[in-house]
Each structure stands twice: as structure tokens, then as C-alpha cells.
Amino acid sequence: MGKTLFIVFLFFSFALSFSLFSLLLFRLKLWCNCDVCRSYLTGSWSIEFDNLCDWYIHHLKKSPSRTIHVHVFGNTITANPDNVEYMLKMRFEITQKGSLSP
């Protein structure tokens, strides 16, 4: 009786875990469907550009604010002089600098 109860418990635990995982995976969007995300995820940027930096520069030039948000990474990339100046003057202590190795 104890072994059967354990197997039933294990089955329902797995089924519940799988259901919750599926719900989170398909209901929550981890990225949007914008050109930047779609191009990065499919690798289509590599058809037009030799490297990722050139692709970033292309998008920065197209952006009126010279700032882009890459939703896939959750990062913001800026070439706006006002933003760069602000980060260097006011928030320099939390800006990543140099190598990450100790």
C-alpha cells in the first residue's frame, strides 16, 4: 500500500510540475516579437553583418535616441552622449569596468 501511494504521489507531483512549467513557458513571453529580438534569435543578423557589433551599430544609428533595448538579454545599449556622460559622471561606481576575472 505504501509503495503504491508513493508512486501515485510521484506521478501527480510530476504532472503538476510539468503543467506549471508548461504554463509558465507558453504563457509568459521571455522576449518580444520585435525586429531586434527576432533577428537575434533566428541568427538572421549574420546574413547582413559580419559580427554582432556591426549589427548593434546599425540599430544604434537607426534609433533616434541612439539607445536600443535588447529584450532577449534584458540589456540596454546606448551611444547617446548624454546617457554615456550621465553614467560616467553620476553612476560610475556601479558601471562594469575592465575584466571580470579576479
Buried (B, 14 or more C-beta within 10 A) or exposed (E): EEEEEEEEEEEEEEEEEEEEEEEEEEEEEEBEEBEBBBBBEEEEBEEEBEEEEEBBBBBBEEBEEBBBBBBBEEEEBBBBEEBEEEEEEEEEEEEEEEEEEE
